[in-house]
Amino acid sequence: AGRGGGPAMIVENRPGAGGAVGTETVARASPDGTTLLVVSTPFLIDPLLRKLNYDPLKSFAPICNLVSAPTVIVVNSASPYRSLGELLDEARRKPGQVTMASIGPGSSFQLGFEMLKRAAKADMIFVPYPGNGPALNAVLGQQVTAMFATLANVSQYLQAGQLRALAVGNRTRAQALPDVPTVVESGFADFDIDAWFGAFAPAGTPEPALDEVAHLFTAALNDNAVKEKLSVQGLVASLTCGNDFAAYLRRQNDAYSRIIAEANIKAE
């Protein structure tokens, strides 16, 4: 039970098929506000890459975008590049020689890479890795030029001076990196690669039930102890709810659909 006699919440992890098993379970659940789904960015991307038994925009009622993990493009500190512009200039000078590692294929980072590559008219190579560890080792070992990752996965290496941050992938600068410009500030309008975690209910859940849950999440994420715990994990409360969250999802879905078609991106 929550503090102050709040409602009891039971967290049930449903692994399998990259989260699709749990997501489909909630899509079929009774729309009474008692079964909720908390998912992250692949929730939108996976159905664009393979046939799944739910539609992220139609099978669910978005409640709130809860927290965000800032994303960042980094290079090895021994690298000569001190800005995203310098990295992209090099890619234009030497086609096919600048490489960027990340988790993939089919991740939001690959989609962001392809968006950036096209907007910058720079011939760079995306190098997918099955996990953050191997991608990190590649940039630390200078086998690749750069890495696109969540800040949480690279922050200790930035602090230790082993990596250098060139740009933040979110629309706004990261609190932890106030001096690092966004990709948008670097000249690429509308670029927004955010690692978000949001809450959803089955489609058809009554408005009062959605409002009640949104209120509970809002209260929890405004609690200083919760903010502290999130901060330790490299997360920040985003708290965009209802129609604003739905509009954000539609924008992201359109951008992802477009780049998947343009770059002919396939799932693993």
N, C-alpha and C positions, 0 to 999 in steps of 0.2 A: 504494500500500500504506500501511496505517496505521503510525504510529510503533511501534517495538518489534516490528516484524514482524507486525503485525495483518493481517487479511484485506484484499484489494484490493476497493474498491467503485467501481463505474462508475455515475456519475449520468447518467441519460438523461432529458432534459426532453421530455415529450410534450404540446405545447400542442394546443388544439383543444377546442371545445365546453365551455369553462370548466373544463377539466381532466378532462372525462368520457372523452376518448379514451384518455389514459394510465391512468385508473382501470379502464376496461373491459379494457385490455390485461393488467393485473395480475390482474384477476378470472379471466381465462382461462388464466393462466400455470400451469405445473406447481407443485404445492404442496410444493416441496422445500427452501424456505428460501433459495433463491438469487435470487428475484425479489421485491422489496419495493416498497411504495408509500409515499410520504410526501405527505400531503395536509393541507388545512386545513378550516376550518369548512364551506365550501360542499359538501364531500363528503357531509355529512348533509342539507343543505338542498335541493340541486338535485334529488335523486330524489323529493322531496315536491312539487316544482313541475312536473316534466315527466317523461315516460316515458324511463327509461334502462335499459340492459341489465345492471344490477347492483343488488343490494340492499346498502346499506352495512353492515347488521347481519348479513346472512347470507352474503354473497359473500366475506367477509374474516375473517381472524383478527386482532384488534387486538393490537399488540405493546406500544407505549408512546405515551402523550401526551408528546411531546418538549419542546416549548417553547410558551410562552404570550406573546402580545402584549397587555398590559393595554389595556382599552377605557375611554373617558372621554367624558363629556358636557361640552361647553365652550360658553361664550358669549363674545361680544366684550367686552373689558375696559371698554368704554364703557357696557355694559349695566348696568341697576340690580340685576340678580339676583345674589345672593351665595351662594345655596344652591339645591339642587334643589327644596326645599319652596317657596321664593319663586317659582321659575319655574312650578311646577305650580299654585300659588295664582292666579297671573296667568292661566293657561290656563283655570282654572275661572271666574274673574271675567269674562274676555273670550273666550268660546267661538270657536274657529276663527281666532284671531289669533296664537297662538304657533306658530311654525314650527320644525321641526328638520330640518336637512340631513344627508345621508349618501350613501354609495354605495348604489345600488339600481336598480330594485326587486328584491325577493326576497333581500336581503342579511340577515345575522344582525342588523345594526343596525336594519333595518326591523322585523324580528321583535321585537327588544328594545323598540323604540319602541312597537309595538302592545301589547306586554305591559304596559309602563309606563302608557301612555295608559288602558288598561282598569282596571288596578289603582288608579290615581289618580283615576279617573272625571274625567279632564281632556280637553276637546275640543281636541287639538292637531293640526296638519297635518304630515305627513311629506313632505319635498321630496327626491325621489331625484335623484342626479346620476350621470353615467356614470363618474366617477372621483373620487378624493380631492381633486385639484387644484381642480376647479370648485366642489366643496362647501366647501372651505376658503376660496376666494375669496368665496363667498357670505356666510360668517359674518364674514370680515374686512371685507367691504364693507357689513356690516349689512343685507344683503337678506333674511337669515333671522335668527331669534332665537337659535338654538342649533345645534350640530353634535354628532353622535355618531360617534366615530372611534377608531382605535387611537391610543394615546399617542404612538407613534413618529411619526405623521403631524402631530401638533400640538405636540410638545414644544418645538420651537425658538420657536414663537409664544407659548407659555406662559412660557418663560424670558425672552423679550423684553418680556413684559407686554402683548402685544396681545390675548391671549385669557385667560380665567379658567376654571379647572376647577371644575365644580359637584359631580360625582360620578363614581366609578369603577364600571364595569359588571360587573367580576369579583366573585367572592364575597369576596375579600380585598383589602385596600388595595394600591395599587401602591407598590413600594419607592421609586420616584422621586417619588411624591406622598404622603408619609406623613401629611400633614394633610388630605387630601381624603377624605371618607367614601365608602363604597360605597353603591350604590343600596339594598342590603339594610339598611344602617345608617340610611338615610334613611326607612325604614319599609316597605320592600317585600320581604317574605320570599321566598326562593327565586329572586330575580332573579339570573341568571348569564349574561351575554353576554361570552364569552371568545373571543378570536381565537387558536385553538390550532392547532398543527401536530403531526400524529401519524404513526406508522409502522404499517403493516399488511402482512400476508402473505395470499396466497390462502387461502380457507377450506380446511380439511383439512391444512394444514401441520402436521407432527408437533410435539408439545409440546417435545421437546429442541431442535429447530431454533429455535422461537420463543424459548425461554429463552436460547439462546446469543446470538441477535441482541439481545434485551433487555439482556443483560449487556454487550454491546459498546456499545450506545447509552448505557447508564448510566455506564460508565467514561468515555466521551467527554465526556458532559455534566457530569461531576464534575471535569473537567480545568479548572484555573484559566484557561488560555489560551483555551479554548473559551468559558467563561463571560464572559470579557472581550470576545470578538468578538460574542457575543450581546447583551451590554449596550449596545454601540455601536449596534446595530440596534434597540434598544428591546425586546429579547426577554429572557425569563427562563426558565431550565430548569424544567420542571414535573415531568417524570419520574414519571408515574403509569402503571404497567404492568399487563399481564395482566387479571385479573378486575376490578380497580378501574377500569381504563380502559374495559373493556366496559360496566360498570355506569354510568359517567359518560355514555357514548355513548347508552345506552338512555334515561337521564333526559333528556338534551338532545333526543333524537329525539322523545320523547313531548311535551315542552314545545313544540318547533317544530311538530309535527303539529297540536297543539291550536290554536296561535295562527294558523297558516296557514288552518285551517278557519274559526275564529271571525272573522278579519279578511278572509277571502276574498282572500288575497294571491295574485297571479298572477306568473308569470315574465315577463321582458321579452317 
